[in-house]
Amino acid sequence: MNILNNDLSRVEKTFDRAYMALQFPVYAAGSFYQVYIRFGLYALLTNLGGVALVFCMFVAQAAWIGRTRERAAKATDKRCRAMEEMLSAIKIVKMFTRLD
């Protein structure tokens, strides 16, 4: 039951994010239009430049987080492999002690 609840919550979050992703261009276009109408072309270009800068920063941050997660996954994999070897050795020792 817990797995089903977990999967359903992930599906729900995905739909929420998809809804936000679909409405973002409409809000962005509306706000850029308002900036252009109220403040002119120079303000619009400055606004677009700021949005592009923030987007580039988000991309760089996502790349850094991806590299960090990859390093953490490798470290976890090493620990799991070491634990698996240790458990195998314990099983072998137990098997030989029962034979004696």
WOTA-V438694 format. One record per pair of residues at least 24 apart in sequence whose C-alpha atoms are under 6 Angstrom apart, sorted by the first residue. I is the first residue (numbers start at 1). J is the second residue. If there is no record, write none. Layout:
[[I/J] [I/J]]
//
This chain:
none
//
